[in-house]
Amino acid sequence: LEYRYEESGKKNLMSVEALTGKATPYTKPQEIEPEIKGAINITLSPDKKFAAYTKPDHNLYITDLSTNKETALTSDGSDVILNGYASWIYYEEILGRASQYKAFWWSPDSKQLAYMRFDDSQVPVFPIYVADGQHGYLENTHYPKAGDKNPQVKLGIVSVAAGSTVWADFDATKDQYFGTPAWSPSNELLVQWMNRGQNELIVYTVNSSKGNKKEIYKETQPTWIVLDNERFSFLKESKQFILASDKDGWENLYLYDMNGKLINQITKGNYWGTSVLHIDEKNKFVYIQARKENSARFDIYKVSLSGKIVNRLSSGNYSYDFPSVSPGGKYIIAAYSNLETPPVIGLLNNSGKQVREILNTKGKEFDNYFIPKTKLITVKSADGLFDLPVTITYPLNFDSTKKYPVWISVYGGPNAGTVYDRWKPVGGVTQLFAKDGVV
């Protein structure tokens, strides 16, 4: 599916034949989100029969969409008790901002909801000024600083039919963290537990009817472990899962059965930023995106589940971004570019051959524009062991015999690289400086 524009600017959604590019109008199936007063994070069940959500009273609700009957699944919500709505520290540091504070998850069979219950009563309040409107306002947030109490968290599993919660067998008073839980295709719940020191990770399966837990994976590291929201990728037919871990110093993939038995390591070597795009169970391959040959470039790989076959499907000195694999694993769409080449959206087959160029964003007039040049260079680390990638944007009419002022931009945040060999939009701050003679 792709959008195409008429000269008037009207946008049309088209169904496009992958190989020929033949396009026909496409009408999306209507999936109307129910209008429920006060509802936050409305999420439809997989069978589309129910909607789950929270409300400002910090309780979790469902509505039967066939009757519009609303049922409260919790009743103790308050300013300090949050059901299915994340405490700030979990929103910011664990579940992630993309969660929009949502802390509940449907089971694949639509019969159960897993949710987190947060008790913020021991978490200190921190006033945050919000500069909205003419005068702004103060927002009092339960915001733990270093050494403060964290929220006490309980993990519940509630039956849609019965409406009663079964609590997972964890001691909420312990200093601990829980990562995003994951439902397997067979409705088993996997829970990530971590100590506050963040150097010990245990994965449990939790019995949804009794709440008892079973350890299936344990990992310790000398420093710390990331509570990864995308740690698990499930195989639907074989009751196995792929686990992502950087326990060997690189972000590699491992194949396990649902009892926690390691079958084999899938990827080996200096993979980083690894994400699973598609699992082809029939042919026993997994498609992944990762940085490997070049730390400043994303590539696409096709790797056998046994780990014995590794094929790089991307080609050339380009970073392949926003990849999407067709449901049958036959085609891949990705945008590839580098610092000197604007993005091209290409259709690849599962051998990596480009079978169609969908869009070249360079355009006919690109070469007529006088744009500051950006290049990728490397600088030796202080100990001489590593070649560190650096992007440098040169002023217009750069003269290597002259001296120029230099602006160095560094973001030292966790796991968020900013140096990539991919096209940067024209008009960014580095190009603005370059036009004023600053490197």
N, C-alpha and C positions, 0 to 999 in steps of 0.2 A: 504494500500500500504506500502511496506517496501523494503529496499535495502538488497540484499544478495550478498555475495562475493564469488568468485571462489578462488581456491588456488593460481592462478596467480595474484590475487588482483583485477581482473576485477569486476566491480560493476554492478549488474543487478537489475532493478526495477521489483518487482513482485506484483501481485495481490494475496492476501492471504485470504482464507476463514476463517472467524473469529473463529469458533469453532474447526475446524479440523486442521487448519494450512496448508492445501493443497495450494500450490503455483503454479501459472502459470505466464509466462512472461506478462508484461503489457507495452503497448506503450502509452505514454502520447499524448493527442490531441495536435497537433502543434499550438502553439500560438506564432507567431513570432512578436517580438517587432519591429516596423518600425524603419528604420534607417533615422533619420532626423538630418541634420547637425546643430550643435549648440544647440540641444534640451536638456533641463534639466528636470528631473523628468517626463519622458513620462508616461502617465497614460491613459490606454484604457477606453473608455466608457463601461458601463455594457453590451451594445449590440454589442461591439467590432467593431463598424462602424467608430468610431472617435478616434483620439489620442489627448490628451491635454498636454500641456507642456509650460514651460517658456524658454526664451533665455537670453543670457548675456545682452541684451538691457533692461531687466526687464519688458518685456511685456508678455502677456498671448496669446497663440496661440492654434488653433486646426488644424488638418489635416483630411480631409475626406479620409479614407483608400481605398475607391473604386476608387477614381480619383486622389489621392495624391495632391489634392488642399489644399494649406495652407491658413488659414485666421487668421489675427491678430485681437484679440478681444479687445485689448487695444493699445493705441498709445503714451501714455505720459510717458513711462518708462524712467528712467534716473539714475544717481548715487544716487539720494535721493528719487525717486519715484519708488516703487517696486510693481508690479502687480503679484499676485500669487506666489511671492517669499518672504519668511519671512525676516523681519528685525531681526537682531541678537538676540535681547531680546526675541522675540517671538519664535525663533528657540530654544534657550537655556532654557527658563523658562516656556513657555506656550504650544507650539505645540510639543516640545520635539525633541531631537536629531534624533530619528527614522524618523522624518518627512523629513530629508534631505532638509530642507528649503521649502518644498512644502506647499503652502497655497492656494490650490484650490481643489474643491470636486465635483464630478459628481453627478447629481440627479439619482435616480434609473431608471427613464425612458429614460435616456441618452439625454434629451432635453435641460438641463440647467447645468450650472456650477456656483457654489458659489465660490467666491474668496475674499481674503483680499487685499486691497491696502494700502501700508505703505508709509507714508511721513516722511522721516528721516531728513528733512531740519533743524529741531531745536534740533536734538540729537547730543551732542558733539562727536567729533572724538577721538578715542583712538588708538595709534599705538601699534600693536601686532607683536612681532618678530616671524617669522616662520623659523625654523631651517632646512628647506629642501635644498637639494643640497649642494654644496661645501661652498657657502657663505651665504645662507639664504636670507631673504628679510623682509621688513616691510610691514605689511598689515594694512591699515588705516580702522578701523571699527567704525561705529556709535554705540557707547557703552555707554549707560546711567549709570552713577554712582548714588549713593543715592542723591535724591533731584534734579537730572537733569530732563530735559524734556524727556518724552517717545515719540516714534513715534506716529503720528496721524494715526488712522486706520479707513478705511471705508470698509464696507462689501457690495460687489456687487453680483448681480445675473444676469448672462448673458445668453441669449437665443442662442442656437446653430444655429437656423434657421435665426433669425433676426440679431444677432451679436451685439445687443445693451444692455447696462448695466442698470439695475434698482438698485438704491442704497437703502439699508435698512435705515429706518428712525431713524438714530442715529446722534448725533452731534459729529463729529470727533474731535472737538477742546476740548472736555471734557477730564479730566484726568481719564482714564478708561482702562479696559482690555476686550478683547473678547477671550473666549475659543474656542476650536475646534467646529465648527458648525456640526450639524448632520441632514441628510435627513431621514425622516420617509419613510416607504415602500410606502406610498401614496403621496410621493413627497412634503411633508410639511417640511420647513426648521426650525429647532430649533437652536436658538442662545443663548449662555451663555454670559451675560454681568456682569462685576464686577467693583466696584469702585477701585481707586488706593489703598485705605486702605486695600483692599482684605478681608473685613469682611461683604460684602453685595453681594449676588448673585441673579440675576434675569434671568429667562429663558423666552425667547420670541419665538412665532412663527412669521415668517415673510412672508407676501404675496409676492410671487415671481413676480407677474405682476405689483404690485403697490409699493411695498417696505414698506407698513405700517406694524407696529408690534403690537402684542397682548401679554400682560404679562400672562403667565400661571403658573409661579412658582416663589416664592421669599423666600430667606433664609438669615438670618442675624446671625452672631456669634460674641461673645465678642472678639475673637482673630483674626483668619483668616480662609479662605476657600481655598481649593485646586481647581484649575481649571482643573477638571478631564476630560481627553480625553475619558474615558469610562463611563461617567456618565449615558448615555442613552442606554437601550436595548429595541428594539421595538418588539411588538407582531404584526405579519403580518395580522392576521385575524380579530382581535377585536378592532383595532385602539386604542390601549393602549400602554404604555411604562413603563418600570421599571427604576426608578431613584435611583442612589446610592448617599448616603449622610452620613456624619459623624456628623450631627447636634445634635445627642443625645450623642455624645462622642465616639460612635463606628460606624464602617462603615456598615450601614444597607441598606436594599433595600425596596423601596416603589413602589406600583402600582398606576399609574395615568391614566386617560383618556386623550385624546389629547387636551381637553379644560382646563386641569390643575386641574381637580377634583380628590382629593385623594380617591382611592377606598379602599385600606387598606395597612397597613405595612406588608411586607412579612417576613422579618427576624427581630428578637428582641434579644438583648443581646450583649455579647462582641465579635462580629465578627470584624475581621480586615483583611486588604489585600483582601477584597472581590471582586471577579470577576465572572461575569455571563458566564457560559460555553455553555449552551444550554437551550432553552425554548421549552417545550413540550406543545403547546397550546391545543392539543386534550385532553390530560389527565390533563392539568392545573398544571404542575410542572415546576420548574426551577432548573437546575443543577448549582451549584456554587462551587468555590474553595475559601477557607477562612482559617484564623487562628482563632480558637475559644477555644477548650479545652486546647490547649497548644500554647502559643504565639510563640514558636520556631518551630512549625510544621504546614504544610498546610494539610488540609483535604478536602474531596469532600463530598458535601451534596446534597440531593434531597429534595427540599422544595416545598410544595404546594403553588400556587399563593395566596391562602387565608391566608397563614402563619400558618395554624393550624397543618400541618404535617411537621416534620423535621426528616429526616433520614440521619445519617452519613453513607456514602457508603464506605469510606476508613476504614481500620481496623488496629489494632495493633499500636505499638509505632513507626510508620513510617511517614515521610513526603511524601505526594503524589504530585509529581511535573510533569509539562508538560502534564496535562490531555487533552484529546481530546475525545469528545462525538460524536458518530456516528450520521449521519443526522436524523435518526428516533428515536434517544434516547434509543436504545436498548443496546448498548455496550459503554464502556469507556476504553480507553487505557491510562495508566499512569505509570510513573516510581516512585517506592517507595523505600525509603532507610532511614537509620539513620546514626549517626556518626560512628557506629560500623559495619554497614551492607552495602556493596556496592549495587548499584541500581539493582532492578529487574523490568523489564518491563512486566506488567501484563494486561490481558484483563479481565475486570469485566463486569458482566451484570448489569442491572439498579436496582438491589437489593443489589449490592455491593459484590456479590460472585465472586471470581476469577474463571473464566472458562478455562483459559489457561495461562500458563507462557510462554511469548514470548521469553524473554531473561534474563538470570541471568549473570550479568557482573562479578560476583565473580570469576568464572573460577576454574579449578581444582587445580591450584598451589597456590591459595591465602594464605592458611594456612601455607605454607612453607616460606613465606616472614616475615621478622622481621621488622614490621612497628610500629612507635610510635603510642600509643593509644590516641584517642581524645574522651572526654566524655562531657556530658552536666551536669552542676551543676547549682544551684541557689544561689544567694546572696541577703540577705535582703537589701532593700533600707534604706537610712539613717533615714527615718521616721518610718521604720518598717512596712510600709503598703503593700509593694510589694515584691514578690520574683522575682528578676531580673535574667534572663537566662544568663549563661556564658558558653562558650566552652573553654575547657582547654586541651592542648596537653602535655602529659607527656614525659620526656626524656626516651630513651631506658634504661632498667634496673633501672627504677625509684625506689628510696629508700626513703620511707616516713620519715625516721629518719634523713635524710640529708637536708641541705639547698641548694637551687638552685637559680640562677639568673632568674628573671621573665621578660618577654617581654609582655607588654600589648598593644594590638592593638584596637583602638576605632575609628569608623567613626561616626561623629556626624552630618552628613548631613541629610537633610529632608526626612523623610519617606523612608529610605533605610536601612532596618535592615541587619545586617551581622551575627547575631547569630541565626543559624538554626540547628535543629537536622536532618541534611541530610548529606549524604556522601560527604567528601571533597576529591578531586583528590589527589592521592599520588604524593609527590614531591613539595607540596606547601611550602611557606616560613616558616610556623609554624613547619612543619615536618623537614625542614632543620635545624631550630634552635634546635628542640628537639634532633636531632642526635648529636648536639654539646653540649648537656647537659643543654639547656635552656628551662624552662617551658613556 
